[in-house]
Amino acid sequence: MPDYVDLVDLIVKKLVTNPDDVTVTEARSDAGVILITIKVAQEDIGRVIGKKGSTINAIRHVAKAASIKSGERVDVDVKED
Amino acid sequence: MARDRDEQAPLPEIDCAVLECVSVEEACARGAQIWDIKPSDIEAKILTEDKKFFGLLGSNLRVEVCPFAPVSYIKSCYLMNDILEKMDLDLIPELTDDGMINLVGEDAGVVIGRYGETLKALEYLTNLICHYDTSTRRVRLDCGGYRERREQTLARLAESVAREAIRKGGPVSLEPMSSWERRLVHIALRDNDEVETNSTGEEPFRRVVVHPISDSSYQA
């Protein structure tokens, strides 16, 4: 089984300037969707989202590809305060 | 159109260092520290060897060490390996001489994704993380000959869009594509005297537009 939290954590920690401030959590909705939430330092939010969301979309693609074999549904979001 | 040509950028230089040490193993280990890569990814060449007391006390070596490929490509391979493992996919990255990481294994279909979008996402992320010198060629990902098949598909698509533009007598635009794909379309129609191609829009929605040369509304 893929570990979505570990996968997203690995990628995000390499993208940001403050890897120690990265937390990635997993929640399962009633509909069975696994929602991965990324929390990073304020100044790193732009790095994780990217121009026009290009970076967060790439992360979503990778997480979704990881879920194909198991048939799970997964989505990734960035938490903004 | 400048961004459509970045596939032709030069490969990153490979740094080398000359170290004084007692063994090739030591040279590889120290080289690995310099570039923060694995000792097995270092190539070592002995330049000179001074035997201490006729070799009875070992030797002093001067060894030239180099990473076997550009460091950013080697690190991209490590990153791909880690990501694929966490994705639980049975694939191994193999680096080719021209800066392509070929993903080899059973889960090829999964990693390519629809229209290669997963491969593109991984390529984008690995370059963002590992490839700092944007004047040099980015690392590219391939899997199971996907790029070659896509190249043939795009060449066929380009030809049919060119015919459509000529028939219609006006510009025809293609779907948004990556710089690599747009470049393939430009190349496919480069020798076609009846049409011209250019790219328009902003990433990630940048697309190729094919204009018939007879189209008076188009100004080059």
Boltz contact constraints between the chains, C-beta under 6 A:
constraints:
  - contact:
      token1: [A, 2]
      token2: [B, 87]
      max_distance: 6.0
  - contact:
      token1: [A, 2]
      token2: [B, 88]
      max_distance: 6.0
  - contact:
      token1: [A, 3]
      token2: [B, 86]
      max_distance: 6.0
  - contact:
      token1: [A, 6]
      token2: [B, 86]
      max_distance: 6.0
  - contact:
      token1: [A, 7]
      token2: [B, 86]
      max_distance: 6.0
  - contact:
      token1: [A, 10]
      token2: [B, 82]
      max_distance: 6.0
  - contact:
      token1: [A, 10]
      token2: [B, 86]
      max_distance: 6.0
  - contact:
      token1: [A, 14]
      token2: [B, 129]
      max_distance: 6.0
  - contact:
      token1: [A, 54]
      token2: [B, 204]
      max_distance: 6.0
  - contact:
      token1: [A, 58]
      token2: [B, 121]
      max_distance: 6.0
  - contact:
      token1: [A, 58]
      token2: [B, 124]
      max_distance: 6.0
  - contact:
      token1: [A, 58]
      token2: [B, 125]
      max_distance: 6.0
  - contact:
      token1: [A, 61]
      token2: [B, 117]
      max_distance: 6.0
  - contact:
      token1: [A, 61]
      token2: [B, 118]
      max_distance: 6.0
  - contact:
      token1: [A, 61]
      token2: [B, 121]
      max_distance: 6.0
  - contact:
      token1: [A, 62]
      token2: [B, 121]
      max_distance: 6.0
  - contact:
      token1: [A, 65]
      token2: [B, 110]
      max_distance: 6.0
  - contact:
      token1: [A, 65]
      token2: [B, 113]
      max_distance: 6.0
  - contact:
      token1: [A, 65]
      token2: [B, 118]
      max_distance: 6.0
  - contact:
      token1: [A, 66]
      token2: [B, 87]
      max_distance: 6.0
  - contact:
      token1: [A, 68]
      token2: [B, 110]
      max_distance: 6.0
